[in-house]
Amino acid sequence: QVQLVESGGGLVQAGGSLTLSCLASGRLLRGDSMGWSRQTLGEAREVVAVVPGDGSTHVVDSVKGRFTITQDNAKAMVSLQMNDLKFEDTAIYYCWRRSGSSTYWGQGTQVTVSS
């Protein structure tokens, strides 16, 4: 089992910044991947950023140049630095970790961007 605890959500003005953090605990493997997804009402959950576990990082085109995902050396914590936030970034952000064939999810943290 893997447990994920998220922090850092909140309310921010358009153009501002927030940093989300996620700490994983439990049965962790070196090759596990981690990332962030987001979801608004009426839309499917969307992957935003991924650390595959091979040292690379990836973000989707819609946030490229604004969001950065990082991971600590122990590969137990990931952060999502969000800059130049836009109203359309408003969503519940979920941290996830994939280990083997299982995916574990955090409870989600609300990010609200005022226009």
Secondary structure by P-SEA (a helix, b strand, c coil): cbbbbbccccccccccbbbbbbbbbcccccccccbbbbbccccccccccccccccbbbbcccccccbbbbbcccccbbbbbbcccccccccccccccccccbbbbccbbbbbbcc
